[in-house]
Amino acid sequence: MTGGRRKLLEDWIDSYLRARSPLDVDPILAALSAYGRVETNVDASTHDLQEIVAISTSRRKARLSVGCDMLRDLTRTHQAAREAVIAMSESSHAGVRFNALVALGPETPTDLVDALVIRGLCDRSVRVRAKAADRSLWLRARWLAPKLAEAVHCEGHAATRVNLELCRALLADGFVVSRESSGRAWVTALDSTGLVSAWFEAGRSQAGAIEAFVADARELARRECDLTASPSSS
């Protein structure tokens, strides 16, 4: 967690949380203190992370949001954080399993992302299955598209099956097209910031316009990736 992010969190606690949700203040401050102690100690134990895990497994939105953000940062470098997230994914409580998926980030090791997303796609909770698909998309885990295809085939909940198929198609192809009986098409494409969508009227130029729209989204994603990787962007 950068100094700037820490300052923003502290300001949010002082200016908003103390007045709106005072019961959440002390647990979050305890977790923030624990984060400060373990951030540079890659040999920290799961015991050292207990305050962070406590708010990450809470049912209170303010706590779990902050806690999952902290765990997400720590999974990049701390084995104890990865073990904590695995333990959350094995909880008997669906809400905690859901939060384990939220704690996966772009710098979380790929093997951990794979294991938890694949497990989540088979979870007994519809909400967890939907979050597993959503997380794979958020992480741009394109290699998981075949696993999503398997999950679509097995999914018994209609709305969740639609969501899984959408995530699968976006990961596999980068876009999806939905057509009306009139021929008008609604296109959703994956770019660097998320999803972009637009209507395309029926006609000879429709295919070319859709192709250009998708190409622009892919180019934006590529440029953002290049910018992020560039030393001058830091």
The 8 nearest C-alpha neighbors of each residue, nearest first, counted from 0:
[[1, 4, 5, 2, 72, 69, 38, 3],
 [2, 0, 4, 3, 5, 6, 7, 72],
 [1, 3, 5, 4, 6, 0, 7, 8],
 [2, 4, 6, 1, 5, 7, 0, 8],
 [5, 3, 7, 1, 6, 2, 0, 8],
 [4, 6, 2, 8, 3, 7, 9, 1],
 [5, 7, 9, 3, 4, 8, 10, 2],
 [6, 8, 4, 10, 5, 9, 11, 3],
 [9, 7, 11, 5, 6, 10, 4, 12],
 [8, 10, 6, 12, 11, 7, 5, 13],
 [9, 11, 7, 13, 12, 8, 14, 6],
 [12, 10, 8, 14, 15, 9, 13, 7],
 [11, 13, 16, 9, 10, 15, 14, 17],
 [14, 12, 10, 11, 17, 15, 9, 16],
 [15, 13, 11, 12, 10, 16, 17, 18],
 [16, 14, 11, 12, 17, 18, 13, 19],
 [15, 17, 12, 19, 20, 18, 21, 13],
 [18, 16, 21, 13, 15, 19, 20, 12],
 [17, 19, 16, 15, 20, 21, 14, 13],
 [20, 18, 16, 17, 15, 21, 22, 14],
 [19, 21, 16, 22, 23, 17, 18, 24],
 [20, 22, 17, 23, 24, 18, 16, 19],
 [23, 21, 20, 24, 25, 26, 17, 16],
 [22, 24, 21, 20, 26, 25, 27, 62],
 [23, 25, 21, 27, 22, 26, 28, 17],
 [24, 26, 28, 27, 23, 29, 22, 21],
 [27, 25, 29, 28, 24, 23, 30, 54],
 [26, 28, 30, 29, 24, 25, 31, 62],
 [29, 27, 31, 25, 30, 26, 24, 32],
 [30, 28, 26, 32, 27, 31, 25, 50],
 [31, 29, 51, 50, 33, 27, 32, 28],
 [32, 30, 28, 34, 33, 29, 27, 35],
 [31, 33, 29, 35, 30, 34, 28, 36],
 [34, 32, 30, 36, 35, 31, 29, 37],
 [35, 33, 31, 37, 32, 36, 38, 30],
 [34, 36, 32, 33, 38, 37, 31, 39],
 [37, 35, 33, 34, 38, 32, 39, 40],
 [36, 38, 40, 34, 39, 35, 43, 33],
 [39, 37, 35, 34, 40, 36, 73, 41],
 [38, 40, 37, 41, 36, 35, 42, 43],
 [41, 39, 37, 42, 43, 38, 36, 77],
 [40, 42, 77, 43, 39, 76, 37, 38],
 [43, 41, 40, 44, 77, 78, 79, 37],
 [42, 44, 41, 40, 37, 47, 79, 45],
 [45, 43, 46, 47, 79, 42, 48, 78],
 [44, 46, 79, 48, 47, 49, 83, 43],
 [47, 45, 44, 49, 48, 43, 79, 50],
 [48, 46, 44, 45, 49, 43, 33, 37],
 [49, 47, 45, 51, 46, 50, 52, 33],
 [48, 50, 52, 46, 51, 47, 53, 45],
 [51, 49, 30, 53, 52, 48, 29, 33],
 [52, 50, 30, 48, 53, 49, 66, 54],
 [51, 53, 55, 49, 50, 54, 56, 48],
 [54, 52, 50, 51, 56, 55, 49, 57],
 [53, 55, 62, 57, 63, 66, 56, 52],
 [56, 54, 63, 66, 52, 67, 53, 57],
 [57, 55, 95, 54, 53, 52, 63, 58],
 [58, 56, 54, 59, 63, 55, 53, 62],
 [57, 59, 60, 56, 63, 94, 62, 95],
 [60, 58, 57, 62, 61, 63, 23, 54],
 [59, 61, 63, 62, 64, 58, 57, 65],
 [62, 60, 64, 59, 63, 65, 23, 20],
 [61, 63, 54, 65, 60, 64, 59, 66],
 [62, 64, 55, 66, 54, 60, 65, 57],
 [65, 63, 67, 61, 62, 66, 60, 68],
 [66, 64, 68, 62, 63, 67, 69, 61],
 [65, 67, 55, 63, 69, 54, 68, 51],
 [66, 68, 102, 70, 55, 69, 64, 65],
 [69, 67, 71, 65, 66, 70, 64, 72],
 [70, 68, 66, 72, 67, 71, 73, 65],
 [69, 71, 73, 67, 72, 68, 102, 74],
 [70, 72, 102, 68, 69, 74, 103, 104],
 [73, 71, 69, 70, 74, 75, 68, 0],
 [72, 74, 70, 75, 77, 71, 76, 80],
 [75, 73, 81, 80, 107, 77, 71, 76],
 [74, 76, 107, 73, 106, 72, 77, 108],
 [77, 75, 74, 73, 41, 78, 72, 80],
 [78, 76, 41, 79, 80, 74, 73, 75],
 [77, 79, 81, 80, 82, 76, 74, 41],
 [78, 80, 45, 82, 77, 44, 81, 83],
 [81, 79, 83, 74, 77, 82, 78, 73],
 [80, 82, 78, 74, 84, 83, 79, 85],
 [81, 83, 79, 85, 80, 84, 78, 86],
 [84, 82, 80, 86, 81, 85, 79, 87],
 [83, 85, 87, 81, 99, 86, 82, 88],
 [86, 84, 82, 88, 87, 83, 81, 89],
 [87, 85, 83, 89, 84, 88, 82, 90],
 [86, 88, 84, 90, 89, 85, 99, 96],
 [87, 89, 96, 85, 99, 86, 90, 84],
 [90, 88, 86, 87, 85, 91, 96, 95],
 [91, 89, 87, 92, 88, 96, 95, 86],
 [90, 92, 93, 89, 96, 95, 88, 87],
 [93, 91, 90, 94, 95, 96, 89, 97],
 [94, 92, 96, 95, 97, 124, 91, 127],
 [95, 93, 97, 92, 96, 98, 58, 56],
 [94, 96, 98, 97, 56, 93, 92, 87],
 [97, 95, 88, 93, 99, 98, 94, 87],
 [98, 96, 94, 127, 95, 99, 100, 93],
 [97, 99, 101, 95, 100, 96, 102, 94],
 [100, 98, 96, 102, 88, 84, 101, 97],
 [99, 101, 102, 98, 97, 103, 131, 96],
 [100, 102, 98, 99, 103, 67, 97, 134],
 [101, 103, 71, 67, 99, 100, 70, 98],
 [104, 102, 101, 71, 100, 107, 112, 99],
 [103, 105, 107, 106, 71, 102, 138, 72],
 [104, 106, 107, 138, 103, 108, 139, 71],
 [107, 105, 75, 104, 108, 74, 72, 109],
 [106, 108, 75, 104, 74, 105, 103, 109],
 [109, 107, 111, 110, 106, 112, 75, 74],
 [110, 108, 112, 111, 113, 107, 106, 114],
 [109, 111, 113, 112, 108, 114, 107, 115],
 [110, 112, 114, 109, 113, 108, 115, 107],
 [113, 111, 109, 115, 110, 114, 116, 103],
 [114, 112, 110, 111, 116, 115, 117, 109],
 [113, 115, 111, 117, 112, 116, 118, 110],
 [114, 116, 118, 112, 117, 113, 119, 111],
 [115, 117, 119, 131, 118, 113, 114, 112],
 [118, 116, 120, 119, 114, 115, 113, 121],
 [119, 117, 115, 116, 121, 120, 114, 122],
 [118, 120, 116, 122, 131, 121, 128, 117],
 [119, 121, 128, 117, 118, 131, 122, 116],
 [122, 120, 119, 118, 128, 123, 117, 150],
 [123, 121, 119, 124, 120, 128, 127, 118],
 [122, 124, 125, 121, 128, 127, 93, 119],
 [123, 125, 127, 126, 122, 128, 93, 121],
 [126, 124, 128, 127, 129, 123, 159, 122],
 [125, 127, 129, 124, 128, 130, 97, 93],
 [126, 128, 130, 97, 124, 129, 125, 119],
 [129, 127, 120, 125, 131, 119, 130, 126],
 [128, 130, 126, 132, 127, 131, 159, 125],
 [131, 129, 133, 127, 132, 128, 134, 126],
 [132, 130, 116, 128, 134, 119, 129, 133],
 [133, 131, 135, 129, 130, 134, 163, 166],
 [132, 134, 130, 136, 131, 135, 137, 129],
 [135, 133, 137, 131, 136, 132, 130, 138],
 [134, 136, 140, 138, 132, 133, 137, 139],
 [135, 137, 139, 133, 134, 138, 166, 140],
 [138, 136, 134, 139, 135, 133, 193, 140],
 [137, 139, 135, 140, 136, 105, 134, 104],
 [140, 138, 136, 137, 141, 135, 170, 134],
 [141, 139, 135, 138, 142, 143, 136, 170],
 [142, 140, 170, 143, 139, 144, 171, 136],
 [141, 143, 140, 144, 145, 170, 171, 146],
 [142, 144, 146, 141, 145, 140, 147, 135],
 [143, 145, 147, 167, 146, 142, 141, 171],
 [146, 144, 148, 147, 143, 149, 142, 167],
 [147, 145, 149, 143, 148, 144, 150, 117],
 [146, 148, 150, 144, 145, 149, 167, 151],
 [147, 149, 145, 151, 146, 150, 144, 167],
 [150, 148, 146, 152, 147, 151, 145, 153],
 [149, 151, 147, 153, 152, 148, 154, 120],
 [152, 150, 148, 154, 149, 153, 160, 163],
 [151, 153, 149, 150, 154, 148, 160, 155],
 [152, 154, 150, 151, 155, 149, 160, 121],
 [155, 153, 151, 160, 156, 152, 150, 159],
 [154, 156, 157, 153, 160, 159, 152, 151],
 [157, 155, 159, 154, 158, 160, 125, 161],
 [156, 158, 160, 159, 155, 161, 154, 162],
 [159, 157, 161, 160, 156, 162, 163, 155],
 [158, 160, 162, 161, 156, 157, 129, 163],
 [159, 161, 163, 157, 162, 158, 151, 154],
 [162, 160, 164, 158, 159, 163, 165, 157],
 [163, 161, 159, 165, 160, 164, 166, 158],
 [164, 162, 160, 166, 165, 161, 132, 151],
 [163, 165, 167, 161, 166, 162, 168, 151],
 [164, 166, 162, 168, 163, 167, 169, 161],
 [165, 167, 163, 169, 164, 168, 136, 170],
 [168, 166, 164, 144, 170, 165, 169, 147],
 [169, 167, 171, 165, 170, 166, 172, 164],
 [170, 168, 173, 174, 166, 172, 167, 171],
 [169, 171, 141, 167, 168, 173, 172, 144],
 [170, 172, 168, 169, 144, 167, 173, 141],
 [173, 171, 169, 174, 168, 170, 175, 167],
 [172, 174, 169, 189, 170, 188, 171, 168],
 [175, 173, 188, 169, 187, 172, 189, 168],
 [176, 174, 187, 186, 168, 169, 188, 177],
 [175, 177, 186, 185, 184, 178, 187, 174],
 [178, 176, 185, 184, 186, 175, 179, 183],
 [179, 177, 184, 183, 182, 185, 176, 180],
 [178, 180, 181, 182, 183, 184, 177, 185],
 [179, 181, 182, 178, 183, 184, 177, 201],
 [182, 180, 179, 183, 201, 178, 184, 200],
 [183, 181, 201, 179, 180, 178, 184, 200],
 [182, 184, 200, 201, 179, 181, 178, 199],
 [185, 183, 178, 199, 177, 198, 186, 182],
 [184, 186, 198, 177, 176, 197, 178, 199],
 [187, 185, 176, 196, 197, 175, 184, 177],
 [186, 188, 196, 175, 174, 195, 194, 176],
 [189, 187, 174, 195, 194, 173, 213, 196],
 [188, 190, 194, 173, 193, 174, 169, 195],
 [189, 191, 220, 216, 193, 192, 217, 194],
 [192, 190, 220, 193, 223, 219, 189, 224],
 [193, 191, 190, 194, 220, 189, 195, 223],
 [194, 192, 190, 191, 189, 195, 137, 188],
 [193, 195, 189, 188, 190, 187, 196, 192],
 [194, 196, 188, 187, 189, 193, 190, 197],
 [197, 195, 187, 186, 188, 194, 185, 198],
 [196, 198, 186, 185, 199, 187, 195, 184],
 [199, 197, 185, 184, 186, 200, 183, 196],
 [200, 198, 184, 183, 205, 185, 201, 197],
 [201, 199, 183, 202, 184, 205, 198, 182],
 [202, 200, 183, 182, 205, 199, 203, 184],
 [203, 201, 205, 204, 200, 182, 206, 183],
 [202, 204, 205, 206, 201, 207, 200, 208],
 [203, 205, 207, 202, 206, 208, 201, 209],
 [204, 206, 208, 202, 207, 203, 201, 209],
 [207, 205, 209, 208, 204, 210, 203, 202],
 [206, 208, 210, 209, 204, 205, 211, 203],
 [207, 209, 205, 211, 210, 206, 204, 212],
 [210, 208, 212, 206, 211, 207, 205, 213],
 [209, 211, 207, 213, 208, 212, 214, 206],
 [210, 212, 214, 208, 209, 213, 215, 207],
 [213, 211, 209, 215, 214, 210, 208, 216],
 [212, 214, 216, 210, 215, 211, 188, 209],
 [213, 215, 211, 217, 216, 212, 210, 218],
 [216, 214, 218, 212, 213, 217, 211, 219],
 [217, 215, 190, 213, 219, 214, 218, 220],
 [216, 218, 220, 214, 219, 215, 190, 221],
 [219, 217, 221, 215, 220, 216, 214, 222],
 [220, 218, 216, 222, 221, 217, 215, 223],
 [219, 221, 191, 190, 217, 223, 218, 222],
 [220, 222, 218, 224, 219, 223, 217, 225],
 [223, 221, 225, 219, 224, 220, 226, 218],
 [224, 222, 226, 220, 225, 221, 227, 219],
 [223, 225, 221, 227, 222, 226, 220, 228],
 [226, 224, 222, 228, 223, 227, 229, 221],
 [227, 225, 223, 229, 228, 224, 222, 232],
 [228, 226, 224, 225, 229, 223, 232, 233],
 [227, 229, 225, 226, 224, 230, 232, 223],
 [228, 230, 226, 231, 232, 227, 225, 233],
 [231, 229, 232, 233, 228, 227, 226, 225],
 [232, 230, 229, 233, 226, 228, 227, 225],
 [233, 231, 230, 229, 226, 227, 228, 225],
 [232, 231, 230, 229, 227, 228, 226, 225]]
